[in-house]
């Protein structure tokens, strides 16, 4: 049987991904548009990770929306010759979808 991640574990992974997206433009040398997209997405992910008062359904919906936005931004950046940034955002989007599927969406009382 596969063990699902708890909400605190989900938040820790999400925070790590957010910080990585904020750092990526400086480490990998993204252009201005890619820098803006990556840092914005990172800030949103970090904010989601740190918000423990959101209803679970809202957090699930936000995760799905962020993943879709990351994948759309990845396509746009890759089309604009920002292939490294596109790859990073595509990986982050796929990771966010996988994280949502691997999470046990219940709070312990």
C-alpha positions in Angstrom: 0.0 0.0 0.0 1.3 3.4 -0.9 1.5 6.0 1.9 0.0 9.4 1.1 1.6 12.6 2.3 0.0 14.5 5.2 -1.0 18.1 4.8 2.1 19.3 6.7 4.3 17.2 4.5 2.5 18.5 1.4 3.2 22.1 2.7 6.9 21.4 3.2 7.3 20.1 -0.3 5.3 23.0 -1.7 7.4 25.5 0.2 10.6 23.9 -1.1 9.3 24.1 -4.6 8.3 27.7 -4.2 11.7 28.7 -2.9 13.4 26.8 -5.7 11.2 28.7 -8.3 12.2 32.0 -6.7 15.9 31.1 -6.8 15.9 29.4 -10.3 16.1 32.6 -12.3 19.3 33.7 -10.6 20.9 30.3 -10.7 20.0 29.5 -14.3 20.1 33.0 -15.8 16.4 33.4 -17.0 15.4 36.4 -19.1 13.1 39.1 -17.7 9.8 37.4 -18.6 10.9 34.1 -17.3 12.2 35.7 -14.1 8.9 37.4 -13.5 6.9 34.2 -14.2 9.2 32.0 -12.0 9.3 34.3 -9.1 5.6 35.0 -9.1 4.8 31.3 -9.2 7.3 30.6 -6.4 5.8 33.3 -4.2 2.3 31.9 -4.8 3.4 28.3 -4.0 5.2 29.5 -0.9 2.1 31.4 0.2 -0.1 28.3 -0.4 2.4 26.2 1.6 2.3 28.5 4.6 -1.5 29.0 4.7 -2.9 26.5 7.1 -6.2 28.2 7.5 -7.5 27.6 3.9 -10.3 25.1 3.5 -9.0 21.9 2.1 -11.1 22.2 -1.0 -9.8 25.7 -1.7 -6.2 24.5 -1.3 -6.9 21.6 -3.7 -8.4 23.9 -6.3 -5.6 26.5 -5.9 -3.0 23.7 -6.4 -4.7 22.5 -9.6 -4.9 26.1 -10.9 -1.3 26.8 -10.1 -0.2 23.6 -11.9 -2.2 24.5 -15.0 -0.8 28.1 -14.9 2.8 26.7 -14.6 2.3 24.4 -17.6 0.7 27.2 -19.7 3.6 29.5 -18.7 6.1 26.8 -19.6 4.6 26.5 -23.1 4.7 30.3 -23.6 8.3 30.6 -22.4 9.5 27.7 -24.5 7.8 29.3 -27.5 9.7 32.5 -26.7 13.1 30.7 -26.8 13.3 30.5 -23.0 13.6 26.7 -23.1 15.4 26.3 -19.8 12.8 28.4 -18.0 10.1 26.5 -19.8 11.5 23.2 -18.7 11.8 24.3 -15.1 8.2 25.6 -15.0 6.9 22.5 -16.8 8.7 20.3 -14.2 7.2 22.4 -11.4 3.7 22.1 -12.9 4.0 18.4 -13.3 5.4 18.2 -9.8 2.5 20.2 -8.4 0.0 17.8 -10.0 1.9 14.8 -8.7 2.0 16.4 -5.2 -1.7 16.9 -5.2 -2.3 13.3 -6.2 0.1 12.0 -3.5 -1.5 14.0 -0.7 -4.0 12.7 1.9 -6.4 15.6 1.9 -7.6 15.4 5.5 -6.8 17.3 8.7 -6.1 15.4 11.9 -8.4 16.6 14.7 
